């Protein structure tokens, strides 16, 4: 069964950043709907936070989450530089899943659609 490859996404975006393709990363919106339970959503949120820290070059200075305390559904990250990220992660027991990532920089934007799939992160 097909599974999402976080390393592939992180590396592809990092190459664009390293090549100067978008300038300095400024704002990230990363939305994921995965198949599974709350534990899978937590795992994907951790992967989202890891990707954001890598792309912005450091851990965020502040974090705010809304949703169930054991399973936040939306997390906002902020860096002292003014950079920010909104991460939205949810898990569903069945049905279509997917998401998208948009990273805006000082000179450009990267957009990646994680298309609808019956098997994505299955």
BAFI-3210 file (N, C-alpha, C; in Angstrom, 3 decimals, decimal comma, padded with zeros to 6 digits):
// residues 122
n [1|2|3|4|5|6|7|8|9|10|11|12|13|14|15|16|17|18|19|20|21|22|23|24|25|26|27|28|29|30|31|32|33|34|35|36|37|38|39|40|41|42|43|44|45|46|47|48|49|50|51|52|53|54|55|56|57|58|59|60|61|62|63|64|65|66|67|68|69|70|71|72|73|74|75|76|77|78|79|80|81|82|83|84|85|86|87|88|89|90|91|92|93|94|95|96|97|98|99|100|101|102|103|104|105|106|107|108|109|110|111|112|113|114|115|116|117|118|119|120|121|122]
n.u [000,832|000,506|002,454|002,880|005,772|007,631|010,313|011,032|009,426|010,438|013,156|012,927|011,734|013,679|015,849|015,007|014,929|017,661|018,808|018,066|015,610|013,179|013,904|014,236|012,514|009,233|006,465|004,465|001,984|000,586|-001,350|-002,871|-004,717|-005,053|-005,294|-006,417|-006,093|-006,174|-003,531|-002,044|-002,491|-001,117|001,487|001,852|001,598|003,913|005,795|005,175|005,921|008,647|009,470|008,858|010,635|013,084|012,946|012,748|015,061|015,484|014,192|010,837|010,067|007,778|004,679|001,339|-001,577|-004,784|-007,711|-008,403|-006,661|-005,044|-004,836|-004,115|-005,635|-005,034|-002,066|-000,123|002,935|005,664|008,434|011,184|012,160|009,947|008,827|006,306|004,082|001,297|-000,141|-002,198|-003,658|-005,326|-006,988|-008,726|-011,021|-011,721|-012,113|-011,406|-008,164|-005,496|-003,863|-002,108|000,731|002,091|004,657|005,738|008,151|010,588|010,963|009,437|007,218|006,483|004,367|002,626|000,537|-001,068|-002,599|-006,061|-006,617|-007,403|-005,690|-003,582|-001,330|-002,351]
n.v [-001,176|002,248|004,812|007,959|009,916|011,557|012,338|012,632|014,850|016,823|016,940|017,705|020,271|021,540|021,557|023,464|025,726|025,847|026,352|028,928|029,467|030,494|032,523|033,708|031,561|032,398|032,074|029,292|026,999|024,028|021,326|018,360|015,426|012,348|008,767|006,937|006,844|008,945|008,663|008,385|010,898|012,507|011,627|012,509|015,263|015,734|015,181|017,254|019,478|018,972|019,205|021,937|023,197|022,446|023,700|026,408|026,707|026,542|025,667|026,637|029,689|030,028|028,288|027,437|025,635|024,420|022,519|019,182|018,486|016,243|015,716|017,915|019,892|022,060|023,837|026,621|028,093|030,201|032,252|034,226|035,823|036,588|034,839|032,355|029,538|027,551|024,631|022,019|019,131|016,099|013,000|010,344|007,581|006,233|006,660|009,340|010,859|013,295|016,371|019,558|021,653|024,826|026,986|030,093|032,388|035,081|035,713|034,075|031,201|027,898|025,332|022,436|019,845|017,290|014,836|013,622|010,362|006,945|005,285|006,677|007,127|004,873]
n.w [000,000|-000,753|000,797|002,442|001,918|003,990|004,128|001,440|000,673|002,482|001,652|-001,073|-000,924|000,646|-001,115|-003,024|-001,378|-000,600|-003,086|-003,492|-004,569|-003,524|-001,934|001,425|003,625|004,710|005,389|006,139|005,184|005,948|005,341|006,288|005,826|007,045|006,955|009,723|013,310|016,294|017,187|014,828|013,714|015,553|015,084|012,434|012,819|014,299|012,296|010,512|012,085|012,338|009,651|009,206|011,034|009,895|007,346|008,063|009,407|012,164|015,438|016,274|018,062|019,495|020,099|019,421|019,971|018,938|019,655|020,786|023,781|023,808|021,150|019,079|016,511|014,919|014,652|015,392|014,588|015,472|014,705|015,943|013,946|012,573|010,863|010,175|010,733|009,888|010,807|009,963|010,926|010,554|011,218|009,706|009,848|007,505|003,928|001,590|001,505|001,910|001,112|001,329|000,742|001,239|000,909|001,442|000,420|000,603|-002,030|-003,642|-004,074|-003,008|-003,933|-003,141|-003,967|-002,295|-003,499|-003,577|-002,445|-002,154|-000,881|000,246|002,822|003,977]
ca.u [000,000|001,272|002,559|003,477|007,196|007,979|011,694|011,030|008,907|011,401|014,347|012,597|011,555|014,963|016,676|014,564|015,398|019,124|019,148|017,622|014,421|012,086|014,461|014,153|011,161|008,536|005,177|004,138|000,688|000,687|-002,608|-002,823|-005,773|-004,477|-006,122|-005,966|-006,665|-005,485|-002,085|-001,459|-002,518|-000,004|002,728|001,951|001,860|005,346|006,518|004,960|006,745|010,034|009,688|008,870|011,889|014,169|012,827|012,996|016,427|015,561|012,932|010,074|010,180|006,516|003,750|000,000|-002,418|-006,190|-008,233|-008,286|-005,311|-004,281|-004,752|-004,400|-005,979|-004,352|-000,944|000,545|004,325|006,183|009,864|011,526|012,397|008,658|008,315|005,222|003,543|000,021|-000,159|-003,509|-003,523|-006,459|-006,998|-010,073|-010,964|-011,848|-012,420|-010,305|-007,210|-004,557|-003,487|-001,299|001,761|002,445|005,726|006,019|009,418|010,721|011,025|008,687|006,373|006,427|003,057|002,583|-000,754|-001,055|-003,909|-006,987|-006,213|-008,012|-004,651|-002,522|-001,118|-003,280]
ca.v [000,000|003,480|005,604|009,274|009,952|012,863|012,658|013,107|016,223|017,717|017,105|018,451|021,676|022,057|021,836|024,743|026,757|025,925|026,923|030,315|029,548|031,283|033,469|033,228|031,112|033,362|031,578|027,929|026,397|022,600|020,700|016,915|014,536|011,010|007,681|006,391|007,313|010,081|008,423|008,699|012,351|013,039|011,313|013,399|016,599|015,767|015,271|018,616|020,377|018,705|019,810|023,393|023,590|022,302|024,711|027,734|026,715|026,446|025,377|027,873|030,317|029,825|027,353|027,493|024,610|024,331|021,171|018,323|018,596|015,062|015,627|019,223|019,825|023,160|024,353|027,802|028,230|031,545|032,450|035,617|036,527|036,970|033,709|031,657|028,343|026,995|023,197|021,436|017,682|015,325|011,593|009,814|006,124|005,732|007,703|009,991|011,614|014,071|017,623|020,449|022,444|026,070|027,689|031,371|032,982|036,500|035,916|033,074|030,279|026,484|024,763|021,001|019,220|015,870|014,572|012,640|008,979|005,985|004,515|007,531|006,923|003,831]
ca.w [000,000|-000,877|002,018|002,225|002,196|004,544|003,775|000,059|000,679|003,155|000,822|-002,293|-000,559|001,108|-002,303|-003,578|-000,437|-000,702|-004,395|-003,518|-005,410|-002,945|-000,976|002,814|003,971|005,556|005,864|005,724|005,484|005,656|005,712|006,076|006,300|006,909|007,436|010,990|014,571|016,886|017,286|013,524|013,559|016,363|014,372|011,278|013,325|014,627|011,016|010,018|012,886|011,966|008,335|009,368|011,692|008,922|006,290|008,623|009,918|013,627|016,108|016,490|019,371|020,208|019,485|019,985|019,353|019,303|019,505|021,962|024,337|023,423|019,701|018,489|015,104|014,244|015,426|014,844|015,011|015,218|014,922|016,273|012,681|012,000|010,084|010,858|010,079|010,338|010,512|010,230|010,771|011,040|010,812|009,488|009,828|006,133|002,950|000,874|002,306|001,108|001,743|000,516|001,417|000,571|001,613|000,798|000,791|000,301|-003,480|-004,393|-003,326|-003,385|-003,638|-003,448|-003,698|-001,953|-004,064|-003,025|-002,677|-001,246|-000,197|000,787|004,249|004,363]
c.u [000,881|001,286|003,253|004,926|007,585|009,381|011,778|010,521|009,909|012,619|014,066|012,445|012,886|015,891|016,303|015,038|016,908|019,573|018,699|016,336|013,273|012,607|014,407|012,724|010,511|007,250|004,907|002,702|000,772|-000,552|-002,564|-004,098|-005,289|-005,467|-005,555|-006,703|-005,851|-003,975|-001,393|-001,441|-001,371|001,334|002,914|002,184|003,341|006,180|006,366|005,854|008,229|010,369|009,777|010,179|013,070|014,121|013,114|014,357|016,581|014,195|012,165|010,265|008,900|005,601|002,408|-000,862|-003,852|-006,675|-008,097|-006,854|-004,439|-004,069|-005,079|-004,691|-005,328|-003,266|-000,332|001,945|004,805|007,667|010,114|011,743|011,099|008,053|007,237|004,774|002,208|-000,011|-001,523|-003,430|-004,767|-006,335|-008,451|-009,989|-011,060|-012,156|-011,170|-009,448|-006,268|-004,164|-002,747|-000,314|002,023|003,471|006,051|007,340|009,448|010,770|010,222|007,935|006,494|005,034|003,075|001,226|-000,541|-002,453|-004,744|-006,541|-006,941|-006,944|-003,585|-002,480|-001,996|-002,754]
c.v [001,246|004,249|006,925|009,268|011,357|013,279|013,214|014,545|017,181|017,978|017,940|019,941|022,281|022,367|023,178|025,889|026,956|026,559|028,375|030,530|030,361|032,373|032,867|032,794|032,075|032,803|030,198|027,611|024,948|021,927|019,224|016,276|013,125|009,963|007,185|006,985|008,502|009,887|008,708|010,202|012,989|012,805|012,251|014,840|016,746|015,886|016,665|019,603|020,196|019,355|021,328|023,868|023,484|023,413|026,116|027,821|026,669|026,029|026,684|028,394|030,199|028,928|027,474|026,484|024,742|022,923|020,435|018,383|017,394|014,944|016,979|019,095|020,939|023,688|025,531|027,877|029,625|031,580|033,921|036,456|037,047|035,872|032,989|030,447|027,997|025,557|022,646|019,947|017,012|013,897|011,146|008,295|005,528|006,903|008,305|010,819|012,375|015,328|018,525|021,203|023,687|026,778|028,949|031,913|034,453|036,780|034,895|032,142|028,873|025,998|023,293|020,448|017,743|015,391|013,558|011,242|008,088|005,286|005,359|007,400|005,831|002,887]
c.w [000,000|000,438|001,700|002,671|002,658|004,142|002,355|-000,024|001,303|002,280|-000,427|-001,995|-000,120|-000,066|-002,925|-002,688|-000,594|-002,009|-004,532|-004,296|-004,851|-002,009|000,419|003,108|004,960|006,165|005,282|006,098|005,025|006,220|005,334|006,617|006,001|007,400|008,751|012,163|015,087|016,946|015,955|013,285|014,340|015,669|013,176|011,699|013,687|013,357|010,406|010,753|012,558|010,627|008,456|009,986|010,724|007,876|006,800|009,310|011,425|014,171|016,297|017,913|020,181|019,384|020,195|019,241|019,827|018,984|020,816|022,478|023,991|021,939|019,078|017,004|014,291|015,183|014,687|015,437|014,642|015,560|015,210|015,019|012,060|011,147|010,890|010,054|010,711|009,861|010,901|009,910|011,333|010,526|010,704|009,405|008,421|005,213|002,350|001,818|001,376|001,854|000,786|001,392|000,587|001,449|000,828|001,331|000,424|-001,195|-004,279|-003,468|-003,887|-003,003|-004,041|-003,031|-003,414|-002,308|-003,311|-003,390|-001,684|-000,401|000,474|002,297|004,811|005,335]
res [x|x|x|x|x|x|x|x|x|x|x|x|x|x|x|x|x|x|x|x|x|x|x|x|x|x|x|x|x|x|x|x|x|x|x|x|x|x|x|x|x|x|x|x|x|x|x|x|x|x|x|x|x|x|x|x|x|x|x|x|x|x|x|x|x|x|x|x|x|x|x|x|x|x|x|x|x|x|x|x|x|x|x|x|x|x|x|x|x|x|x|x|x|x|x|x|x|x|x|x|x|x|x|x|x|x|x|x|x|x|x|x|x|x|x|x|x|x|x|x|x|x]
***
